[in-house]
């Protein structure tokens, strides 16, 4: 097995590049989160892979078991990096959207104490369609309605209610966003 000249120099340069990427990521937001570490590890391994490709042009190292294992490792890490970024991005979008659709107000009304009026606010930048309402985990029939971005809409739901009890109101949208609110109805509370 022939030794590749300058291998220790290349190892040192790759290690320096790793430290540079960590410092670059830290400088951006003064923290090292999982995303920064994934980016650094993937970047360093890809750099090592590129160096390996150039070395294989000049030296007979292309079929050695260590080289094959390194190539497989780079493939796994790059696949993991992009896969985890996609999942993290989707979770971030979902988390952002969940906080932007809220139950703004709940009113109890009706001559027979049988109507609950729910105001839902959509603070997001896209239209959402409310297709389910639950009162104390019991699904209620509603007419599907879209709520425009940056606006609110009122929904009326038939449900027998009684003063002095609490009610859990939950809404669900076709986009997969859910939000809930617990409303305590006092005995002497005036209704609309």
N, C-alpha and C positions, 0 to 999 in steps of 0.2 A: 504494500500500500504506500503510494508516494505521498509525501507531505506537500500540501499546496503552499507555495511561498506567500508570505504576507497574510496567512490565515489569522494569526493573532491580531494583526493590524485591522483586518476586516471585522473581527469579533469586537474589538475595542470601538470601532466606528459605529457598528450596529448598536452597541450598548449606549454610546453617546447619543445616537439618534433616539433611542428609547427615552432617555432622560430629557432630551429636547422636547419630545412630544408631550411628556408628562408636564413639563414646565409651561409649554405653550397652552395646554388645556387648563392648567391651574390659573394662568394669568388671565384667561378670558373671563372667569366668574369667581375666582378665588376659592374654588372647591374642586375636589376630585371625586366626582360621583361615578357611578358604574359606567355611564356612557363614555366618560373621559378615559377610563381604564381600558374599556373594550376598544376604543379608537386607537389608543396607544399600542396595545398588544397587536391588534390587527395590522396597524401601520408598520410596526417593527418587523413582524413576520413577513409581510409582503415585501418590504425592503430587503430583508434577508433572502427572500425567494429571487428577487431581481438580481442580486449579487450572485447567487448560486447559478442562475441562468448564464450570466456573463462569464463566470469561472468555468462553466461546463463547455463553453466555446473554445477555451484554451487548454483545458486539462481533461483527462479521462476520469471524470467523477460522476458521470450521469447515471450509471447503473448500480452504484453502491447502495446497500440496504439503508444506510443512514440518510442518504439523499432522498431516496424514495419515501422513507418515513417522514422526512421534513416536508416534502411536497404534499403528502397526505394531511399532515398537521396544518399546513397553511390553508389547504382547501376546507378543512373542518372549521378552522377559526374564522375565515372569511365568511363562510356560510352562516355560522353562529352570529357573527357581527351583524350582517345584514338582516338576518331573521329576527334577532332581538331588537334591532332598531325599528323594524316594521311593527312589531308587537308593542313596543314602548310608545311609538308614535300614535298607534290606534288607541291605546289606553289613555294617552294624554288628551286626544281629541274627545274621547268619550267622557273623561273626567271634566273637561271644560264644558261640554254640552250639558251634562247633568246639572251643573250649577246654574245654568242659564234658563231653565224651564222650572218655574216654581208655582206652587199654590199660593196665591197672594192673599185670598180672603175666602172665608167660609161663612155663609149666612143660613140660618134655619128659618123657614117660613112655611106658609100654607095654612089654610083654615083648619085643616085636620092634622096639623103637625106632620106633614108628609113630604115636604120639599126641602132639599138642601141645594143652595146656590153656591157654586164654586167659581171663583175668578182665578184664571190661570194666566201667568205672565210669561211671555217668550222674549227673553233678553238677547237671544242669539241672533246671528246674522242670516239665518235661514228659516224657512217655513217649517213648522212642525204640525203634525196631525194627531190630535187626541182621539184615540179609538177605544180606550177603556177607562172606566172609573170604578173604584172599589170603595165601599163604605164598610168599615170593620171586616175587611177581607172578603166581602160579598160583592161579586161583580154586578154592576148596574148597567142597564141599557141606556145608551146615549146615541145621539146622531153624531157620526164622525164629523169633526170640523177641523179645518186648518186654522192655525194661528200665524199671522204674518210676523215677520221679524220685527223686533222692538215694539210689540203691542201686546194687548191682553184681550181675553175673551171670557164671557160668562157662560157657564153650563148649569142647567137645572137637572137635578136627579131626584127621582121619586124614592123616598126612604122614610119610613116612620121613625120619628125621633121623639125623645122625651127629655124634659129639663132635668138637670142634675146628672146627666150621663156624659161620658166623653166618647168622641167619635174619631176614628182613624180614617182619613181620606187619602186615597192613593190614586194617582193618574198614571197612565202609560200612553206612550205615543207609538206610532207606526215605525218611527226611527229607532225605537228601542230605549228611549229615555223614560225613566220612572222617577217620580218624586212623591213624597208623602208628607202629611201634616196631621198632627193630633189636635183636635179642637174640643175644648171643655165647654159644655153648655150648662150655665148656672140655672138654678130653678126659676129665678125671677128675671132672667135675661129677656129683654125685649127682642122680638123677632120682626123681620121685615114682612 
